[in-house]
C-alpha cells in the first residue's frame, strides 16, 4: 500500500512543477518582448565626430549630440541656444551681442578683440569659423549638432583645446520634401523658416533653405543721440547640390549667405547718462566721465 500512496503523491507534484515551468517560460517571453519594444523605441543618432559616420555609443570620445527635431521642440532658434541642451557648455559674451564664445568644461576666451580665436571651436558643415562673432547666426534646417569635449586638436586643429561645436545641415535626398514655419509675437516679432529639396535629375539632388527674423528693440533710448538697442534683424539663405559619383563617391557643393544688422548700444551708452539736473557740479562731473558726443 505504501508504494501506491507514493505514486499518488508524485503525480500532483509533477503537475504543479510543469505548470510552474510553463508560467516561467511565458514570463521570460514577455520580458524579452518588453525589452525588444523598449530597445526598438530608442532613436539612434549617427555622428561624424571622427570624420566618418558612427554610433555615439561606439566612440571613445566625450560628446553630446542632439537632432534638429529635438532642437525645434526646445525652441532653439540661434546657435547660442544650444547651451539649453548641452551639459558643461556655457555661453559667454565678453563684449555683449557683438561677440560670443562657448565655454566647454570651463575653457573659454574672455578677450573680445576681433583677431582673437576661441579655444572652443565652431564648425558649420565641416567649415571652421574663426571669428567669435561667427556664433551669432540662426539655426534653420539643421540635421544635428555635435559638441565634442576637448582636446580635439588631432582632427579639428589647434583651436579645439576646450572642444568644439559642429552644426550640420540637412543634406539633399532623392525624396521630395519641404516645410514652412512662421512665428509671430510681441514687439512685431516675425520669423519665417523653410526648406525644400529633392532630386533634380538622375544622380543630382538639391536643397534650398532660408530664414528671416525681425523684432523691435527691447530697450528704448529716451534721451536721444543713439539708436534703440537689442533688436532683431537677420536673415540667411543656404543652397546645396549633391552629386552622386561612381563607386559610391559623392560631391557636395554648399553655399550660404547671411546678414545680421542689430543695434547693441555699445559706443553710445555714455551719452545716455546725461544728468537731468542742470547744476554746474553735475555737468562738470559728467564731462570728466563721458567724452563729448561724436568722440566716444
Secondary structure, DSSP 8 states (H G I E B T S, - for coil): -HHHHHHHHHHHHHHHHHHHHHHHHHHHHHHHHHHHHHHHTS---EE-TTSS-EEGGG--S-EEEEEHHHHHHTT--BGGGGGGT-TTEEEE-TTGGG--EEEETTB------TT---SEEEEETTEEE-SGGGG--B--SEEEEEEEES--HHHH-TT-SSEEEEEEE----SS-EEEEEEEEETTTEEEEEEEEEEEEETTEEEEEEEEEEEE--SB--SS-SS--BS-EEEEEEEEEEEEE-GGG-EEEEEEEEEEE-----TTSGGGGG--SS--HHHHHHHHHHS--TT--
